[in-house]
Amino acid sequence: MATGIIESAKATNPLKELLNFGQSVWLDYIRRDLIETGELKRLINEDGLRGMTSNPSIFEKAIGESKYYSELLKSLDTRTDLDAGGRYEVLAIHDIQDAADVLRPVYENTRRRDGYVSLEVSPYLAHDTQATIEEARRLWKAVGRENVMIKVPGTAEGIPAFQQLIGEGININVTLLFAQEVYERVAEAYIGGLEQLAASGGDVSGMGSVASFFISRIDSLVDSILAARLKNTKDEREKVQLQSVVGKVAIANGKQTYQRYLQIFSGDRWKKLAAQGAQTQRVLWASTSTKNAAYSDVLYVEELIGRDTVNTIPPATFDAFRDHGHPRASLTEGLDAANATMATIAKLGVSMKEVTDKLTADGVRLFAEAFDKLLKAVERTSKTK
């Protein structure tokens, strides 16, 4: 974790200023020492932190590359009923519960809008609707905290699981979203789930959910496609068109998605739920660290600031934005330019469906690979502690 993250906040803190634009900052990171040293409390007090997210990659690094879990693993020596997955779950739930407890005042002060910690279902279940539902129910019960969100992937099989879980009153973070069309299905599923909850007499005002829309990975893949085309084309007009959209597609895609959010959550169907106290499912910008060194290290924070959104930021980017971020209401700026970017991509024959389908499949695979490493790290740490 970057050392700067524990520095005292400056007189004017760009991270805290994001709240003035209606955006909540969550931290895309969790590790035992963050809670035990009081650092999490400092981030809440000094930087306006309002939530946290985790995933298999984050836990793999936390458990495999630190000493902070040795004692807890040692305490599980006599638990012969637990395999590596079971031991990991004990560690993860412990962290999630403690982080949720630290964030509880945020949850209460924001009237259940923020103060959440996310825990992901096994990535092995990404294409199994019923198994996802059952695991989410089990994790929700095991954590036992109102201000937790269970993460479910936005796959074809994950979306119906998500709707069912919302209908049961379980807070959900839908992750691995890349395509606008898939986002729209997720938003509609959220409304459907709340209608199901309301019909069964549930309290829709108590529900929290976010739609985690991934950003930088889109530019990484699209830019590689554009670079290959630039290398091979001799058509000067095509070169100009290709160069005009390099590094711009991810943000344009995000801006268009936010417009869909505004439309969906202003319709008559939504208004009936809002009258019962329901809160919108905010878009959460994920994968907001900059992968290309040629781009600003705060690009995917500065260009996606808008009302009723969340940005979950990894530690290095969190530090960078505190140091030199410039908040402004950027999410609704330059919509014509964003539309032009997406139109140009289509004219160039770059299929966003193919791009986003690949990224979703890759995301599931990468999280499964991280989970494999995580379980090996638990085994290794258990044997060498």
N, C-alpha and C positions, 0 to 999 in steps of 0.2 A: 504494500500500500504506500502511496506517495506520502512522504513525510510532511509535505505542506498542508495536508488535509487537517492537521491538528493545530495549525497556526491560528492566532487570534484573528478574528474578522476585522477588516479595515473599517474605517468610519463609514464609508459608503461601500456596501457589499453587493456586488452585482448579483450574487445568488439570491440574496434576500429581496432585491429589487424585482426579481421575476414575479413575486407575489403581486406586485402592483399591476402587472399585466394579466393577472388571472391564472398564472401557471404555477403548478406545484413542482418542487424539486424532490425527487426520490434518489436514493443512492443505489446503484447497481453493484452491490457488494455486500458481503457479510463475512465476518470471521469472529471467533470467540473473543479476542482481545478488544475488539471494537466496543463490546458491551462491558467487559470486565474493567477496562481502564477508565470508563466514563466518557470515552471519546464520542460515543453515539449521542450522549446528552449534550456534549459541547456542539456537535454538528447541528442539533435541533435548535439550541439556544443562539448560537453565533451565526449560523448559515441559513437558518430557516428551513432545515431539512424536514420533510413531511412524510417520508415513507422509505421503504427499502424493497429491493427485489433480489431474488437469488435464482440460480439455475445450476444444473449439474457441473458446468465448467467452473463456476465460482466456488462451489463446495469442494470440487476436486483440488483446486489450488489451495484452498483454506486448509483442508485436512492433509493433503499430500505434501505441502510445502511449508508447513509450520509445525511448531511444537505444542500448540495450544490445545490439542485434543488428546494428548498422551494419557493424562490422568483419567479422563472420562473413559477412554478405551480400556485402560487398566481395570477400571471398576466393572467392566463388562466381562472380565475373564471367566467368571463362573457361569455366565449366561450361555450354556451350551445349546440353548434353543435358538440362538441368533446366528444367522450366517452373516456374510459381509454386508449384504443389503440391509439386514435387520440392525446391525451395529451402526451403519451409516444413518439409518432413520432415527435412531436414538440421539445421535449427535445433532442431526439437522433439526429435529423437533425441539431439542433443548435450546439451540441457538434462536430458532424462530419464536419460541415462547418468550424467551428473555428479551429479545428485540421488541416483540409486540408489547411487552409490559412497559418498556422504556418509552415506546411511542404511544401508549394509551392516552396520556394527556392531550396529545395532538389529535387523536381520534375523537376525543370528547369535545375539545375546544372548537374543532371544525365541524361539529355535528355529523360525524361519521363520513365526512368527505375524504379525509386523509388520515394518516396515522397507521397505514397498513404495512404488513410484511408479507411477501409472497413465497410460497413453497410449491415446487413443481411436482406433478405426478411423474411417474417413471416414463422416460422417453421411449421405452420399449413398448408402451401401450398406445402410441400415437395413432395407430390405425385400428384400434379396438374400442368401439363406443362403450359397450357395456363394462369392460374392464376399467376404462377411464372413469366412468361414473362410480364404480365400486371403490376404486382407490381414492378418488377425491373425497368421497363420503368418509372413508376410513381415516384419511389424513386430517380432515376437518375435525372429526371427533377426537383424534389423538392430540392435536394441538390445543384444542379447547379454548380458543381466543376469538372474540368477536371481530377483532381488527386484524384478521389474517385473510389473505386471498390465496386460494388454491389455483395454481397455474395449469391450464389445459391448452394444448396446442390447437391452433386454428386450422386443423386438417379437415377433410371432408367428414371424417369420423368423429373428430373432436367437437365440431360445432353443435351437433345434436346432443352430445353429452353435456356441453356447456349450458344449453337451453334447459335441459332437464334439471341440472344442478341449481341454476338460478331459481327455477320453479320450486325447488326444495328449500330455498332460503340460504344457500351456501354462496359466499362471496367468491367470485372467480376473476382471475386475470387471464384473458385469452391471449396466448403468445404466438410468436412466429407468423405474424401477419405481414404480407408484402403487397398484396394486390388490392386495389380499390374495390373490386367486385366481391372479394372474400370479406373485406371489412364490412361492406354493406350487409352481407349475410349474417355476420356476427352481430351487428347492431340490431338487425331485425330479430335475431334469436334472443337477444337480451330483452327486447320488448315482449316477445312471446313468452319468455320465461317469467317475467314480472306479471304478465296477465294470468299465467297459470298459477303463480303464487297468490295473487289477489283473489282469484276464483276459489282457492282453497281456504281463504280466510287469513292468509299470511300478511305480514306487515311489510309492504314494499318500501316504506320509508327507511327501513333498516338495512337495505341492501347496498353493497358496494361492488363495483366492477370496473375494470379498465380493459381497453383493447390495445394490446402492445403491437404497435406498427413499427417495423424495423426500417432503418434509414440507410446507414453507411454501406451495408452489404449490397444495396441496390447500385450505388455508384461504383463499387468495386467491380461488380460483374459487368454492368453496362459500359463502363469506361474501358474495360478489357476488350469488349466487342468493338467499340468505336476505334480503339487503338489498332486493332487488327485490320479494320476497314481502311483506316488512314494510311496504313503501311502499304496496302495493296492497290489503292485507287490512284489513277492518274487524272481523274476528272476533277478539275479545280473547283467547280461549283459544288461537287459532292464533298470535297475536302472542307470547304467553308461551312457547309451544313453540319458535317460531323464535328468539327471543332466548336461550333456554336453551342453544342449541347453537352460537351464534356464537363463532368462534375456538376451538372445541373439537374439531372433526372430525379435523384432521390428526393431533393427538396421540393421539386415541382410535383412529384407524386404525392408527397406528404400534404402539400397545400391543397391539392385537389381532393384528397381524402378528407381533410378537415371541412371542406365545403359540403361534402356528403354528410358529415356528422351534423353540421348546422341544419341541413335540410331534414334529415331523419328525426332529429330531436326538436323539431318545431311543428311537426304534423299533428293532425287531430288525434291520431291513435296514441301518440305520446302524451298529448295534453291531458288525456283521461287519467293516465298513470301519474303525471306530475301533480294533478289535483289531489291525489292520494299521498303526496309527499315523496314520490319516487325521484331519485337523482339520476341524471344522465350517466351513461357509461362513457367516461372520458376516453379520448384517444391518448395513449401513452407512447411517447416517442422512445423507442428502444434502439440499441446499437448506434449510439450517438457519439462514440469516440471516432476520431478521424483516422481512417486507414491509410490515406495517401498523404505523405509528408509535404506534398506541394500545396495542400489545402490548409487553411487556418485550423488550428487545433481546437477551436471552439465553433467551427462552422455549423455543426448540426445542433448546436444549442441556440446560437444567435439567430439563425434563420427560421426557427420553428417556434416562436414565442407567440402564444395567443391564449385567449380566455378558455377556461374549462379544459385545459390540457395538462398533461404531466410529462416531464422529461426525466427518465431514469438514467443517471449519469455515472459512469465509472470513475473511480478515485482520481486518476490523472487528469481527466477532463474536468472534473469537479474543481480541482485545484486551479486549473488553467482559467476556468471561467471566473472564479473568485478573483484571480489576479488581473485579468485583462479582458473580461467579457463586457460587452456593451449591449445591455438589454434595450429592446424596442418592440413595438407591436408588429413583428415581421411576418407573422403567419398569414395575415390578410393583405400583405403588400404584394405588388407585382403579380397579381393573378393572371393578367393578360399574358405576361411573359411566361408564367408557368404553363398556361394552356398552350402557348406557342411551342414551348420546349417539348411537351408531350405529343403535339401534332407533328413536329419535325421528326421525332423518334419513329413515329408510325410511318411517315413518308419514306424514311430511310430503310424501312423494312425490318426494324428491330422490334420483335414481338414482345411486348411487356408481359403477355400471358406466359410465354416460354421462359422469360427471365424470372418471373415471380414463382412459377411452378418449380423451376430448378432450385431457386433459393429456399423454398419451403421444404423440398425434399432434402436438400443439403443441410438445412437447419435441423431437421429431425435426425439425420444421420450423425451430424456433429455432436448433438446433445447425447445421442446414444453412445458415441465413442467416448465422450467425456464421462459418461456414467460408467462405462467399462473401466476407464482409468481410475475413477473415483473408488469403485469397489476394490480394485487392485491396491490402491493406496491405503484403504482401510485394512486390508489383509496384511500389507507390508508393515504398516504402523503398529498393528496389533502384535505382530511377531517380533518387532525390534524395539518396542517401547521399553 
